[in-house]
């Protein structure tokens, strides 16, 4: 089948300017940089990265976090849509404070109207016609060096099938040399340690004067059982066994 040149160019232009349009061209999704935040809040055109493109979350030091671009969604259809957003990858998560803060105060749109900016309309599980939302994402490295993650967005319009889009994330853990070396030792035995029953997490412990590799278990009464299976040292670094302490929203 051959398309006329004008039709071909029109289609190419559609996909060039709307890489994040979901099924039917009715729901716009993409990753939004801070430089485009006000345009998005004003309902104006704002550049969104296309699915499967990689968004940099920058570099974060050990124990610190950096901000990724925000996930932005706008329902341009005449019906409500259902949303399901999942952030995967070690170190990548939704901040506990909620979604997308532009900063507080008022900003003037290109149209001349002023808007109050605040929490950025964090995304829930649905959007009404004409509504938009913005979901913040942060990167808190769980290891030295480069880490990769994804944001998976499922959009369901009316009674149709879910339309899945995937946005890739990359961040870098900036560890000082001594921490990077200890983390390399931790990672060298991570798979084997995680095979031990009741082990939930293995991370570095920097609270004491000497670095340690901390093996966290799910139940207090299993600490001694796990301790007997964990070597006292891994590549010269002391090991310890403690109770798993969940972190993040709700804890």
N, C-alpha and C positions, 0 to 999 in steps of 0.2 A: 504494500500500500504506500502511495506517495502523497505527501501533504504539499499543498502550495507553500511557497516561500513565506508569504505573509502569515499563514496559519502557524508554520513552524516557528517563526520569530515570536509570535504572540505567546505560544506555549512556553518557549524558552524564557521569555520575559517574566511570565507568571511564576515559574519556579525560581528564577533568579531573585525576585523581590520577596517571595514568600516561602522560604525554605522550611519554615516551621508550621505551615498550615496543615492541619490534620484532615481526616477523611471528610470529603465534601467541601473543603475550603472554608469550613465554618468555625473552626477553633484554632487559634494561633498559639503555638507554643515555641519556646526557645529559651536560650540562656541570655540574660540581660546584664550588660556591664553597668557599673555605677555611673558612667558618663552619660548613659541613656535613661537613667532612672526617672528624671523629671519628665522627659518626653512621654515615657510610658504612663506615668501617673496622670498626665494631662490628657491621655487618650490620643496622643499624636503618634506619628510614625516613629518607630524606634527599631534600630537594627537588632535582630535576634540571631544567634548562631544556629546553624542547621543541625538536625539530628546526626549523630555519629561523628560530629566534629569534636575535637578535644579542647576543653576549657581548662586553663591553668588556674590553680588555686594558690599559686605562689609558693613561698617557702616559709616554714614555721620552725621555730626552735623547739627543742625537747621540752615538753610540758606546756607549750603554748599552742595557739591556734591561728590560722589565717582564714580570710574570707574568700570564698569562691564567688563567681558570678551567680546571680539569682536565677532561679527558674521562673519564667513569666508565662502566664496563660491568659488568653482573652477569648471569651465566648462571643463570637460574631454571628451566631445562629439565632433563630427565633424560638429556640426551645432550651430548657435546662439541660446541662450535661453533667455526667458523673465523672469524677476524677479519682484515680488511684496513683499515688506518687510513692516510689520506693527508692531510697538512696542506699547503694551498696558499695562495699569496698572498705578496707581497714583504714580508719581515721576520718572517713567522710560521714557527716551526719547533719541533721537539722539542729540548729542552735536551740537551747532550751528556752530562750527568750521569745521565740516565735519566728515570724518570717519578715524579711525585707524591710529594714528600717531605712528610710531616706534621711533621717535626721528630723528634728522637730522645728516647727515654725511654718512660715508661708512662703510659697514660691509662685512666681508669675508664669503662666503658660504663654505660648506664642500667640494665642488668641486674645490675650489681654486679661483673661480671668485669673484670679488667684486661687490657689488650692492650699489647704492645710495638709502638711505631710507629717506622717507619724509612723504607724506600725507597718505601712506598706500593703495592707490587705493580704495577710497570710492565707495560703491556700488551704481549703478544707476538702470535703469529699464531693462538692458540687459547685456549679456556677450557673447563675440565672442568665438569661439573655442580656447581652450588653455588659456583663460584669467581667472584671479581670482580677487576677491575684498574682502574688509574687512570693516565692518560697526561698528563704535564705538557706545557704549551705555553707558549712565551715569544714576546714581540714585541720585536725589535731593529730599529727603524725604518731603512729604506733611503732614506727621503725625508722632507722636512718635511711637516707637516700630516697629514691623515687617510689611513689605509691600511685596506684591507679584505681579509679572508682567509676561508678555510673549513676545517673539519675534516670529512672525508668518511669515514664508517664503513660498511663492508660486512660484514654478518653472515650467515653461512650455517649453518643448522641441519640436521644430518643430510644427506640427499641432496636437500634443497630448493634453490630458487634463491636467490642472494644478495639480501639486503634492504639497500638503501642508505638511509642517513640523513645529512643535511647540517646542520651547525651553523655559523652565521656568526660571524665575528670582526671586531672593529674596534679599531684602536689609533691613537694620535696621536704623531707625531714632534715633540718639543719642541725646535726649533732656535733658537738666538739669531738676531737679525735679520741679521747678516752671513753666517751660514751659510745661513739661509733664502733670502737673495738669490742666493747662489752656487748653491744647489741648484735654484732656479728656472731659472737659466741652464743648468745641466746638463740639466735635464729638457726645456728648449726644443729641444735638439739631440740628445736621446737616441735617438730613432727613427732619425735619419739616421746617427748614429755607429755604431749597432748593425748597420746594413746593410753596413758595411765588412767585407770578409772578414777572418777571424781575430780579430775583436773579441769578447771574452767578457763584458766588464763595463765600465761607466762609473760612476765614483763620485768623491766629493770626497776630496781629499788635504789633510789639515790638519796634517801632520807638520812642514812647513816654516813659516817666518814668514808667507808669503803663501799664501792659498788657491789651490788648483789643481784642475783637472778632470782626473782620471786615467783614461786609456783603457787598459784591460788587454787584452793579446792572448794567444792560446793557445800561441804558439810563440816562443821567443827570436829565432829567425832571421827572424821576420816583423816585428820591431819597426820597422826602418827603412822597410819597405814601407808599413806603416800610418801611420807618422809623416808620410810625404809626403802622405797623404790627410786628415790631421787639421789643422784650422786652428790656428795658434799661440796664438790667444786666442779665447774665446767670451764675448761681452758683457763684455770687459775682464778676464776671468779666464784666467790662464795654463793651457795644456794640457800634459800630459805623457803619454808612452806607455811602459808598463812591461809586464812579464810577469804574466799572470793568476796570482793566488795564492788558491786555494780556501780557504775557511774553513768551520768547522763540525766535526761529529763525524768522526773518522777522519783529521783533518789536524793 
